[in-house]
Structures are given as C-alpha cells and as structure tokens.
C-alpha cells in the first residue's frame, strides 16, 4: 500500500552529517509533517510513497540545515556602521552609544526579521542568538518560521532593556516561561562576557543554569586585551576565572576563544566546553585567529558562527566555513586538515549538540526534524563536480541555495523566499539607516 506523505525530495547527493558522514547518491528524503520519515533510493520511493509536493533536484546536494551558533540578529541594522576598528573602540565608542540611542523593541524586531531573511537565503535554519528584547527576536523567528535558541542577556550595566543583573535575569526567565511551549524557540542564559559581568553575577548564572538545565552562551577570550585585563584585575585568565566559578562544563557555549594557551586549552578540553569559531568577525575586528585544529584534534566540540552583521557584514555560513577551513590550513601549514566532512559537521551536528538538540536537528536521519537545505551545483561556479561536498565547501553557495525546509515547511523555493517580502524588509533597513545616521 502506498503511503501519503507531505513531501518527497529527490537529489543527486545527500550528505547526512551522521556519525559516519554518509554521502548518498540518487536518494530521496520523505517528509511526514515536521519530521524525516524515510530516506531511500529514488528508484524505489514512488513504489512506497506519494505526496502533493514532489521535488526532483538533479545536480543538487542536500545537507542538514546550517546552524549559526553565535550571532546577534538584530544588529543587522548596524551593518557597516563602524567598520575597520578594534573591538574596544568599536564597542565603547560606536556600537554601545548607538545602541543606547536606538535599541528598542521595534529595533530588535525589524533587525531580526532582516537577519533571518538573509540567513534563510544562505541556508541557515537555526541560529543561536544573544541580544536585548528577546521577545521581539522570538516573535520574528516564529513569524518567519525559523528555529532559534534565544540567549537571555545578563550584564552589570544598564541598557534600554534592563537596569541591573537581577532585572536582566528576571526579564529573561519571564521570557523563557512565556515561550517554553513554542517548538521553534529554546533558550540559554547569556552572560555577555567576562569583562561585563561580575563574579557574583556569573555565579548566579551558573546556579540558574544548573537548576533549569539551560546552556550558557557567552563571549570568551575574544581579544588579547580581554585576557590581559583579566589577569591584571583577577590574577587569572577569563577561562581560569570561569573555571573557579564553576562555569566550565558541557553546557557552556564559548564564542571566539581566539587566544587560548595550553593551560586554558586543557581546561576547556577537560571540562568538555563547546567552542564557537567566528573567523570573519575576528578578522574584521583584528582580534586574531583561533586555532580550531588543535581543539578538534583533542576531540573538542567546535562549531561555527557568523557573529553579528555589525562585526561581519554578512550572515552567510558558507562564507564562514570556507574562511575557517582556509585559515586553519594556512596557520598550521597543513592542507590535509579541516576537510569538507569536518567543516560541515561543525556547521550542523556539532552546533546542535552544543545546544542539547543533537537528537532533534543537525543531521539527516530518521525521526529528526526536517531542517533541510538543497544547493544547486550545476553552475559555472561549481562545475565540474568531482567531490560534491568538497565542491560545496570551496565553490558553493554564490547564489546556489535553491531550497530550504524548516520543520518540514518550505521556506525558500527555487531561490525565492516564501511569504517574505524582501522589498519591504529592504525599505525597513533603509529607514533605520536614515534614522541612525541623522541622530
């Protein structure tokens, strides 16, 4: 008997990102509701299934939806606002003053909508966010049908959003309670950085994280100045300080880790800390280059993030992957490291694991959520194709993302966003630019 399903997607290649990095040829994915129901050879699929939505994608490779594991979506409205500056000046002299003047619920909602549209267009299906007014980011994500882990920001000093650490935590935990039943939204605690949070606040975050079983998402060892200041003030590096406060563990997602000596690297490894590499942002801000190959050699869980548009200028995970791989090969003088399997694992399963979502997303396997991306390799940029996954890593995207499904729902159809008005979003961005520039 033939079973009726929601969608049948057939492609030339399917990279599953499973434990053995399976690459299937001429196979089909069967979607029932929001899950992957079956994966089988295309020649057999119509003997078992029928669907109203059928996609025959020759010369396409299907991969799990990419996971942007560190970003600040709403900051898309500050894209290009303060380029070519070091992090301290970028933050203190430009970004923080602009945020103080302009960040509001409307700013966060509009900026998040724009960022999400860009991420879907470039194959991202989940993002790990950290910013103010989390309710607006969540509303934007659900409105666009995007999966998001929302970081509940905590810091010492007041902003337009909250007045002190207790206020940040109360508002964040109230948000968590309000959104805990939404399938597309999850939460983590997000102390901004070691230099913006006290020992007392960090200890409180650790207590809440343990009690509520929440991940902790933070910036860590982003610059040499951060480390020098920590040693001057606390007599230890930020990583050692986190260790003394009990924050190092498998629930910690540490963005950047650009400068990590042997002692600190051992601490991260021994405590199974998750590291998020942000190569483009670190290069633009002149912060340095993280040697992720050492971390991967130790078996650490390393993923990839774009950081914000304000410190990257794009939210394209394919660009981040290519940059990460090339930098790693270059600084180690080893072209054989960081191959395409390692790269795409970082952008899929490794990120899902760091969010405690490895059973739901991050690979194309039965009963997992149908977060799927199809990229066209039949273009002048990618042909000829000898190894499809390698071609995708080094030559891919460049407008080649054709289809995106999130939770089994088609969000990008033949390169066009479904039910999203790009002209409207572009005009919103222009309106905010005029407002920010003239005030």
N, C-alpha and C positions, 0 to 999 in steps of 0.2 A: 504494500500500500504506500502511495506517495504522500509524504507529509507536507503540509502547507507551513511555510516559514515566512519571516519578514523580508529577508534579503539573501541573495546569493551573489557572492563577489568572486569572480574568477580572474586569475592573473598569471602572468608568465612566471613570476617568482614570489614566494612568500618567505620573509625572514621572520622567524618566530621569536627570537631572543629567549628561547627556553634554555634549560641547563646545558644542552649540548650545541646551542647555536644552530639549530636546524634551518637549512635553506631548502625550501620545497620548490619544485618546478611544475608548472601546469597543474596547479591545485586550486581548490575553491574553499572559501570560508562561508559557512552557513550561519546566519544570524537569526535568532529567535528572541523577540522582544529586545532586551538590552544586553544579551549575552552571546558569546560564541558557542553555537550549538554543535557544530561539526566542522571538521577540516578533512577534505578527501580529494582524490584525483578528480580533475574537472571532467574527465571522460565518464565518470560514474555519477556525478552529482545530480543530474536530471532523472536518473533512474530512481532516486530516493526522495527528491525534494522538488517543490515548485514554490515560486514567490512572485509577487507583483513587481518587486524591484530586483532586476537582474542586471549585473554589470559584467561585461566581458572586456577585460582590460589587458589587451595584448601589449607587450613591451612595457608593462608596468611592474614595479616591485611594490609589494605590500609589506609594511613594517608596523610594529606596535606604535600607537600614538606617542609622540615625543613628550617628555616631561621636563619642563623648565623648572629646575629645582631651586632657583633663587632669583627672585625678581621683586620689583616694586611697581606693579602695573600702572597705578595712577600717575606715576611720574613721567608717563609718555607725554604729558602736557609740558614738560620741561626738557624735551628732546632738543639738544643743541643749544640750550640756554647758557651753559657755562663750559664750553669745550676748552681743552688744552690747558688745564690747570691741575696741580697736585691735589690729592684728596682733601687735605686740611683746608686749604684755601677754597676749593670747590664747595665743600660743605659749609664752612663757617662764614665765608664772605659772600656766597651767592645762593646756594640751594636753601639753606636754613632761613635766610631772610626772605627769599621768595615764597617759601612755604608759609612762613609766619603771616605774610600779607595775603596769600591767596588760597591756601588749602582750606577746603570746606567740604561739606557733603556733596555739593554739586561738582566740585573739582575732582573728587575721588571717583564719583560715578562716571563722569564724562571721560576722564583719563583712563579708567579701567575698561570702558567699552571700546575705546580706540585701541588699547593694547591687546585686548582679547581678539579683536578682528585681525590684527596683524599676526598674532600667534596662530590662529586657526589657518590663515592663509599660508603659513610656513610650516604647517604640520604638527604644531603643538596641541595636545589635547588635555593636558593638566599643567597647572602652574602652582608653584609654592610661593606665596606672597607674604609680604611684610610691609604694612603701611597703616596709616591712620584711617579712622572711619571704616572699619571692616565691614559693617553692614552694607555700605554702598558698593564695595568690591564684590561681596557675595551676591547682591542684587544684580549687578552687571553680569557676573558669571552665569547665574541661573537664567537670566534673560537671554543670554547668548548661547546657552546650552553647553557651557564649558565646565570642566571639572577643576576645582580649586581647593588647595589647602591654605587657609587664611591664618596668617600669623598674628597673634594678639600682642601688639607692640607694647613694650614696657621700657621706660627710661626715667631719669631723675628729673629732668627739667620740663617745665610746662610747654605745651603747644596749643594750637587751636582746638585740638581734640580732647586733651586731658590735662590735669593740673599737677599731678604728682604720681609716684609709683602705685599707690593704693587706688587712685582714680583710674589709671590705665588698666590695672588688673580687674577692678570691678566692672568697668565697661566691657573689657574683653571677655570675661567669664559670663556676663549677661548675654553678650552676643553668642557665645557658644551654646548656652541654654536655648536661645531662641532658634538657632539653626541646626541643632543636633539631629533632627529627623530628615534633613534635606540630603538626598542621595549624592548630589554633586558637590556638597560642601563638607569639608572637615577642618579641624583647627589644630594649631600648635601654639605654644607660648613663645613669644619672640622678644626677649631682651635685646635691645638694639645692638649693643656692642659692649665690650668690657669698659671702654672709656666713657660710656654714657650711663652706666649702671653701677650702683654701689654693691658692696659685699652683702649688705642687708637685703637689698632688692633681689640680687642673684640667688641668695639662699631661699628667699620666699618663693621665687620662681621654681626652684628645684623641688620644694615641698609640694607645691601645687601640681607640678608635672608628675611627680610620683603618685600622689593621691588620685589624680584624674587620668593617669596613663596617657599623658599627652607628650608628643615630641617637643623638643626645644629647638628653635631656629634662631641663629644669631650670626653676626659678623665676627670673625676671629682671625687674628694675625693677618690683617689685610695689608698693613704697611710696616716698614721698619720703625717709623716714628711711634706707632702704637706700642710696639714691643719695648722700645727704649723708655717711653714714658711710664709704662707699667713697671719696669724694673726699677726706675727712679722712685716711683710712688709706693709700690708694694713689695719691692725687692725680688720679684719673680716675674716670669713672662705671663701673658694673659692665659695661655694654656695651663701653666702650672697653677695659676690663681684659680681657674675653673676647677682644676683637679682638687685643690684644697677645699673648695666649697662643695664638692660632691656632684659637680655638673657634668663631668666627663662620663659618657656611657653610650650605649647603643641607641638611646632616644635623643641624642644631641646631633643636630644637623648644623655643621660649621661651614659657613660660606667663606671662601677665599683661601685661608691657610697658605698664603703666598710665601711667607718666610717661616720655615719650620726647621729648627736644628734637630740634631739626633735625639737629644733628651726629650724634646717636645714631640717629635715624631713617634718615639717609643710610647709616650703617654697616650697619644691618640690611638695608636695601634692596640695597646694593651687593654684599652677601655672600649674598643670597637666603635669609635666615634665615626660618624658619617661625614665625609668631606665633599663640599660642592666647589668645583673648579669654575672660575669665571674669567676665562682668558682675555676676552676683548675688553671688558671693563678694567681689568688690571693693567692692560697695556695702555689704554686711553688715558688713565689717571697716572701712569708711570709708577704704579705700585710694585711691579715686579712680575715674576713668572713662577707659578707653583710647579714644582717637580712632581707631578702626579704619578710618574712611572715608578718612583720609589715606593709610593703608597700602595699602588696596585701590586707591586712585587711582594709586598708584605701581606697581601690578601685583604687590604682595607677596602671598604665600600666607598667608591668615588663616583660622583655623578657630575652633571654639568648644569650651569645656569647662565643666563644672559646678564644678570643684574638688571638695573633699570635702563630705560631708554635714555635717561639723563646722563648716564655714565657709559653708555654703549652705543646709543643712537639707532640700534636695531634689536629686534627680539626674535631673530632667526636662529633657531637651534642648529640648523645645518652649518651655518657660518661658525658657530661656536665649536662644533665638533671638529670641523676641518682645522680651525685655529688651534684647538687643544692638541690635536694629533701632530700637526707640523711643529708646534713649539716643543712638544715632548721629544720628538725625534731630533730636533736641532740642538737643544741644550744638552742632550745625552750623547750626541753623535752616534745614534743607533737607529738606522732606518727601519729595522725589523720590529721595533716595539710599537705598541699602540696601533694595532691593525684594526680593520673595519669591524670585526666582531667585538673587540674590546670597546671601541668607540660607541657603537650603537647600544651596547649593554649599559654603558654609563648613562645614556640618554633615555633609557627605558626601564629595565628591571631594577638596576641599582638605585635609581631615584625612587621608584615605587617602594622598594624595600626600606629606604630611609624614612618614608612616611608611614610605615607599617601598613602598606597597601599592596604588598607583593602577592597576596592571594587574590586580589581583585583586578589589578592592571599591571602593565609593564612587560607583558609578553602575550603572544597569540597562542592561547591554549584553551582547551575546552572548559566551559563554565566561567571563564573570565569575562569581564565587561568588554563589550565590543567597541573599544577605542582603537581605531584602525586608520592608517594613512596609506594612500596609493600615490606613487610618484612615477611620472612618465619618463622612461629612459630613452624614448625614441626621438631624440633631438640632436642637433649639431653639437650641443654641449657634452653629450654623454656617449654618443656612438663613435667607434664600435664598442660593444659591451662584451668584455671577456669574463669579468667577475662582477656580477650585478651589485653586490654590496660594496665592493671597493669603488666601483664607478659612482655609486650613490654618495659615498663619503667624499671623494675628491672632486667629482664633477657635478654632483647632484644639486637639486633644487633649481636655482636660476629660473624660477617660474614654473618648475616642473611638478609641484604639488598639485594634483588634479582633484583628489577626493579625500575627504576627512569624515569619519564617523566618530561620534562621541556618544557612549551609552547606546549604541545601535542606531542613532539618529544621524542622518546625512546632514553635515554642516557646511561642507564645501563640495560643490557639484560641478565637475568639469572646469575647475578653477574659479568658479563663481560662488560667493558666499550665499547661503540660503537664508532668506528672511532677514538680511542685514543690509542696511542702506549705507554703502561706503561713501557716497557723495555727502550724505547728512553728517557722517562722522568726520569727514574731512573739513567740512564747514565749521563744525564744533571746535576742531583743533585750531583753525584759523581765528575763530572768535576769541579763544583763550589766549592765543599768541598776542593779539591786539591788546587785550586787557592787561596781560602781564608786562608787555613791553612798554606800555604807556603809563604805568602807575609806579 
